[in-house]
Amino acid sequence: MENLIKGQRLALSGLVTGNVVQLGLSSAGVPLDFACFGLDAAGKLSDDRYMTFFNQPRTPCGGVETSAPCGDAAGFSYQLERLPASIERLVVTAAIDGAASMAQLASGYLRLLDGGRELARYAYAGADFSQETAVMLGEFYRKDGGWRFMAVGQGFNGGLDALVAHFGGEVAQAAPEPAAPKISLSKISLTKAGQTHKVSLEKGAGAPSKLTVKATWVDNGDGDDDNDDLDLRVGILLPNGQMRFIQAPDTAGSFDAMPFVRHLGDVAGAAGKEPATETVEVNPALAQHYGGTVGLVFSVYSALANGAVPVASMRPKMVMQYGQQIVECDFDFRLSKAAADDTVYTYVIGMARITPDSIILEPSGKTSEPGSEATPWLSWQGENLQLAFNGPVVFKGEDKEDEDDFNADNPRRYIA
C-alpha cells in the first residue's frame, strides 16, 4: 500500500487485477457530501448524468456508482472501461454538509482498493485548509491509452455550488421534494478584447476569503514534452502608479502581507490531454490595503530556454473564481498575428481592476513584440488601465543575473 501526497500520480495498469476499482472515503469532525464529476476533454461537465452523488447514484453506462467499501463511510465503484470516450477525467470531491469549514475537519482519507486489497491512500486534515467548504480530493484521468490517478487536495469556497460552477455549470435551488439538482451549463466567458465583467465584492463574515485566478494551457501537440512550460506572472499597479511583480518561485508574494497576492507554485508543463495549471490567490481586500483601486495584469510567459514554440498553440486562458462566481477570460490567441510566431514569448490573458467594492475583469489579446523579453506594464488612464509592453525584463533561476544588462536603458523598475 502506498501513501500518496498532494499532487502525486499513480498508474493503474499493473496494479488493478480485475475490472473494478473501488474508492473508499472517510472523514471525522464535520459531515461531508461526496460526489464524482465526469468531465470531457475541456474539463467540463458536458453531460449532467455523469455527476454521481447521493441523489444520482449511477452513471448511465454503469461506469461509476456510489458504493462504500467495507469499513468506509462512503465511496464509489468504478468500471472504467465502460465509460464513453467523451469522459476524460473523473474528479472526486467533498463538500461541507452544514455551517462549517474544512479547517474544522479532524481527519479524512481517500483510498483505492482492488478486490478489497488497499492499493494507495491519500490522507488529509483540517490543517491542510482554511475556510474552504469544498475540496477536490483526487481524480482519475486518461493518459497514453490507460487510466491514472492523482491526489489533488484543492479547496474551494462555496460548497457543492462552487464545485459545479468550477466544472462549467450551476446548481439550481432544490425542489420542495427531494430531487437531484438541476445543472445548468452556463458561465461568464469573455472571449473578445474590450469585453468586461463586474463582480461585486461581498461584505461580512460570510464573504469569500480569497480571489483565485488560474492560468491553464494544453500540450501544443508537437510530441515534445520539454516545450510546454509556461509561467503565470502578475503585475500589480498601485494607486500611486508604482508596479510590483509576482512570479514563482523567486517572487511568489504573500496573501496576508505585502503584496497581498500569492503564487502557489511553478508547474513544469502540460502533457497529452492533461492541461497544466498555475494558480494565484489574491486578497479581496487588496484595495483597502493599498488605499485605492489596484490594477492587475495576468500574463503567461515562455522562456526561450524551453524551446521555440508558438505560445498560442497551448491555448492559454484565465479562470477567476470568487465564491460561487466564475469568470473565464478565453481570448483565442490563435486568431492573432502572434499565433504562428515562436519568438513571441508573452501573452496577456487578463486584466483586473479591484476597488473596495468590486472586481472588473477583461481579456486582453495583446502580446509582446517578436523577440522581446519586455514584461507587460500598466499605468493609470483616469480610472482605466493602460497596457504597454515596455516593462523591465524579469528572469528566474540562473538567468536572473542577466537582467541588469537587458534593463540598462529602461527606466521602469518593479518595487519590492
N, C-alpha and C positions, 0 to 999 in steps of 0.2 A: 504494500500500500504506500502511495506517495502523498506527502503533504505538499499541497500547492501553495504558492504565494501569489499575490496580486500580479496579474499580467503573464503568469506562466501558462504555457501551451502544452497540450498533450495530444499526440496522435492516437486515434482509437484502433487503427489497424494493428493486429498483433496482440492487442490487449483484450478485446472483446471476442469471446469464443463462439457466441451464438448470434441470433438476430435481434436480441432485445438488450437495450442498455437501460438500467434503472438509475434514477437520480433521487436521492433522499435529502430532505430538508428538515431543519430543526432550529428553534430559537428559544431563548429564555429571557424574561424581563419585560418584553412587550409583545402583544399579539401581532402577527404578520399574515398578510394575504399573499399567496404566491401565484405567479402567472408565468406562462411561457408564450412568447411572441414569435411567430413565424414570419420572417422578413424576406423580401425579394432582394435582387442584386443591388438595388438603390438604397437598401436599408429601410424600406417602408413596409408597413402592414397593408399591403395592397389587397388582401382578402381577409376580412374580419373574422372569418370562420377559423382562421389559424391563430387566433388568440385563445389559448387554452387556460381555463381557470375554473373556479368553483361553480360558476353559472354556465359554463360551456366546456364540459369535461373531456371532450374528444374532438380531434380534427376530423374532417370528412373522410380522409384517406386512412384513418386509424394509425397514422404515424406517431402521434403524440396523444397521450391521455393521462389524466390525473390518476395517480396510483402511488400510495405511500408504501415504501418498503418496510419490512418488519423492523420495529424499533425507531422509526422516524415519524415526526408529526405530520409531514406532508411529502409530496414527491410527484414524479412523473415517470411514465414508462415510454420508451422511445423504440420504434421500429423504423430506423432512419431510411431504409431502402424503400419504404412505402411513400415517402414524401415526394410530391411533384418536383420537377426540375426547377420550377419557379421559386421554390423555397431555398434560399442560400444560407440563412442563419436562423438559429433558434436561441432566443435570448431569455434566460431565466431571471425573473425579477421578484422582489419582495416589496410590499407596501404596508405602511403602518395601518392597523385597524383600530382607530381611535385617536384621541388627542394626546399624542406623544411624539417623540423624535427618535431617530436611530441612535442618538447618543445615549439613550436610556436603555439600550439593549445590553443585557448582561453578556450573552454569548450566542453564537449561532454557527451553523455549518451547512455546507453543501457537500454531498459525497456521491461518487459514481460507483455503480455496482454492476457486476456481470454474474448473473445467476446466484446472487446472494454473496458473492465474493467482492469485498471492497477494493476498488482499483485506486482511487485517489480521493482526497478530502481537502476542501478549502474552508478554513475556519475564519470567522470574523467576529467582531465585538463592537460595542458602543464606542470604544476609544478610537476606532477607525473612522468615525463620522462626527458631525456636529449636529446641526438642526435639520438635516435631511429627513424626509418622511418616506422615501422610497430608495431602492438601490437595485442596480443591475448586478447580479451575483456572478453569472457566468454565461457562456454561450457556446453552442455547437456551431461549427461553420465548415463549409466545403473547401477543400484545398487539394489540388493535384488528384482529383478523382476520388478522394476519400473524405472522411469526416474527422475533424479535430475538435478539441475542447479547450477553452481558455477561461481562467479565473479572472473576473473583471473587477468587482468591488467598487463600482462607481455610484455615488449617491446623488439623489435628486431631491429638490423641494417639490411639494405638491402632490405626493402620493400617487395613486393609480392614474389620476388625470394627467399628471406631468409625464408619466411613462408613455401613455398612449399618444400624447401630443408629440413627444420626442420621436416616436416612430411614425409620425405623419398623420395622426388622427386626433380626434377629440372625443371624450366620453360625455355623453349627454346625461341629464338627470334621470335617475331610475324611475320607472313607472311605480304607481302605488303598490301593485302586486310584485312579488319577487320576479325579476326578469333580467336577462343578460343586458348589459349596457349596449346601447346602440352606438356604433362607432362611425363618426362622420370623417371622411378622409379629406380634410382641408387644413391649410395652414397659410400663414402670411409668407409669400415668396416674392422677393424683389429681384427682378431679372434685368432691369434696364438702368443705365446711368441716369441720374436725375430723379428716380423714384425715392420716396421717403416713407417712413412709417414711424409713428409716435407711440411709445409705450409709457403709460403713466406709472410713476413710482408709488408704491403703496406705503402707507404710514402705519405706525403702531406695532404692537408686539407680534402680530401675525404676519407682518410683511416679509417677503422673501429676503434671506440674509445675504444673497450674492447674485451677481450677474455673471453667467457663464458664457463664454464665447469659444467656439470650436472652429478650427480650420481643418477641413478634410480634403483629401485628394486621393486619386486612384493610381494604380500602376499604369505607366504610359504604354504598355503593351509591346515594348520592343524586345522583350526577353532578357534584358539586362537588369539584375537585381541591385546594381550599385548606383543607379542614377535616378531613383525615385524618392530622393530625400529632400523635402522642403523644410524650411524653418518659419514658424509663425512669429512675426515681430509686431510689436505695438509701439507706436509713437504717441506720446501724451502731451497735448498742448495745454499749458497752464493759462489761467486768466491773464497773466502778465505778458504772455507771448513767448515765454521760455518753453523748451521741449525736454522731455525725458524719453528714455528708450528702454524697452523690455525685450529680452531675448534669452532663451535658456541655452546653456546653463550659466553663462557668465554674469548676466544681469537679470536674474529671474524675478526680482522685485519682492514685494511683501503685500499681504492683504490687509493687515491691521495697522500698518505703519507706512510711512512714505515708501513708495509712491502710490500705495493702495491698489495696486494691480499686481497679480502674481501669476507667473507662468508655471504650469505644473510639470514641465519636463520635455526634453527633446525626444522626438521619435525618429528612428533611423530611416524609415521608408515604407512604402506600400508594397504589397506582394500579391500578384494574381488578382483575384476578385475581392480581396480583403483591403478595404480602404484604410489609410493612415489618418490619424487624428492627433493634433496638438491642441491643448486646452489652456485657456487663460481665465482666471477669475478676477472680476472687477468688483470692488466695494461699491454698493449702490449709493453710499454717502460721499462719493468722490467730490461732488461739487461743494458740499459743506466743508469738507476737509481742506479744499483749496481756496475757498472763499469766492466762488463764482463758477460760471459754466466752464466745463472742461471738454476738450476735443480729443478724440481717439482715432488713430488710423491703424487699421489692421492689414498687414501685408504678408505675403509668402515669398520666400527668397530661396533661390537655388544657387549654391556656391559652384563656381567653375570647377572646383576640385571634385565635385560629384559626377562630372561628366557633362558634356554639352548635350542638352536636350531641351526642346521647347516646353516651357513650364505649362503652357496652355493644354498640352496633351494629357496632363494629370488632372484636369478639370477641378482646379481649386475652388472651394466655396467656403462660406462662413455661416454658422448657425448660432444664433444668440438665444439663450433661454433665461427668462426672468420669471420665477414662479411657474405658472401654467402657460405663460405666453412664449411662443416660439416664433422667431422671425429668421428667415433664411435669405442671405444675400448670395444669389446664384447667377451672377453675370457669366455668360458663356464666352470666355476669352478666346475660344477658337474662331470667333467671328471678327476678332480684332486683327490689325495689321501685324501684331506680335505673334500670332498663332504659330507660324512656321519658323520663327527666328530663334535659334538656340543660343543666341548671345543676349537675349532679354532675360534678365535674372530676377526681377522683382515685379510682382503683381499686387496691386491694392485690391483686396477682396471686400472691404467695407470700411465705412467711417461712422462715427457716432458723436453726437453732442449730448453731454449729460448735464442737466440742470438739477436744482434741488427737487424738482417735481416730475421730470420726465427724461426719457432716452429717445433721441431722434436718430434713426438709423437710415443709412443709404448705401447702396452698392457703388462701385466706382467705375471699373472697366479700364482704369489707367495703368500703364506700365512704365517701367524705366526705359531709357533710351538704349538701343543696342550697344553692348559693350560697357555700359555704365554700371558702376557699383554704388552709385548715389542712393541714399535712402529717401523715402517719402517724407516731405517736410510740410507741416501745417502752419498756417497763420490765420489770424482773425480778419475777416472782411465783414465788418459790422458784427452781426450775431451769427454769421455763417462761416463755414470753414473753407479756406482756400488751400488747395493741394498743389505742390510742385515737387518735382524730383530733383532737388538740389541740396538734400541733407547730407551730412558728413557720412563717409564710409564707416561701416562697423563690421569688423571681422570677429571671429572667435577662435579659441584654441591657439595653435601655433602661428596662425596668420595674423593675430592681433597686433603683433609688433610692426606690421606694415601699414597700420592706419595713419600714422603721422605723415608718411610720405604722400599718401593719397589725399590727405586733407590739408596739405600745406597752403593751398591757395583758396581754401573755403573758410570764410569767417564764421560759419554756423557751427555750433557745438551743442551737444546734449549736456544737460546739467546732471549731477549725481543725485 
